[in-house]
Amino acid sequence: MAINENKKRSAVHACITCATGNGKGVALSYLGVIPDKSCCIIFDPYGEWDKKLGKRPINQYRTRRGFARAFAHAWQSGKPFVLSYFPQSDKNRTDEMLWFGDLAWAASDGNKTLYTVFEEYGKCTTSVGKDETIVGEIFSGGRKFGLRAVAIFQRSAEIPKTIWANSPIKVIGAQENINDIKRIQEQLDCSKETITEIGLLNTKLAMYVPEWDETVKVKTHYLVSKGFGHYEKLASIVEPCRHIMKKWDEEQKAIHKNSEYRLINQ
């Protein structure tokens, strides 16, 4: 059970929302949402977090028993770590997410900080109102016990108000639905054009790679808000595609050079 309540701890929960293929993983890895040398656990229903978080190695586990054992050992060590839980395919992912949340809540200690990431959160919830599950409890009350939660999803309009309202940090990537754009406009107090520009820039700087037979994003763009009406324009090179920048045409090079978005990984 949560122990060592400390009401002086700041609320730094975060939401990361991007349309599919527009850099949710890049945002978590490189935009500073999860600090280096932190303790972090990731609920990973699609098994995407099995190698690295930025430059930090990840240990992934597929059973509750294996993950719980590894987490208990790492948490007690006092050293930084990143662990992910990828439930087996025959498990109900919502049940597994709630078990994961219960485990984080049970371990939470106001004397230490634990980053708790819920990947593809939108696929594991059906409510857009109040979230009365353990995930909602973490977002509304976990701050006092050292929990710093991150919800990652594609569509903000499908996310409970409990999660959205209790996340002062919001990372906004490319959007594809007008209802999502409207919700973000209200939160950031920005224009529709400011939001739609993100996806346009991602697309303009994408490249077709013949050997992969795929068009890939080379640079992704974001609005990063840390409070109502305040946001910063940030961008990241997608590290596995960095070498493709050399093949940009003159127009793409000009877009990159003259960008208003601050590049966080030169």
Buried (B, 14 or more C-beta within 10 A) or exposed (E): EBEEEEEEBEBBBBBBBBBEBBBBBBBBBBBBBBEEEBBBBBBBBEBBBEEEBBEBEBBBBBEBEEBBEBBEEBBEEEEEBBBBBBBEEEBEBBEBBBBBBBBBBEBBBBEBBBBBBBBBBBBBBEBBEEBEBBBBBBBBBBBBBBBBBBBBBBBBBBBBEBBBBBBBBBBBBBBBBEEBBBBBBEBBEBEEEBBBBBBEBBEEBBBEBEEEEEEBBBBBBBBBBEEEEEBEBBBBBBBEBEEBBEEBEEEBEEBBEEBEBEEBBE
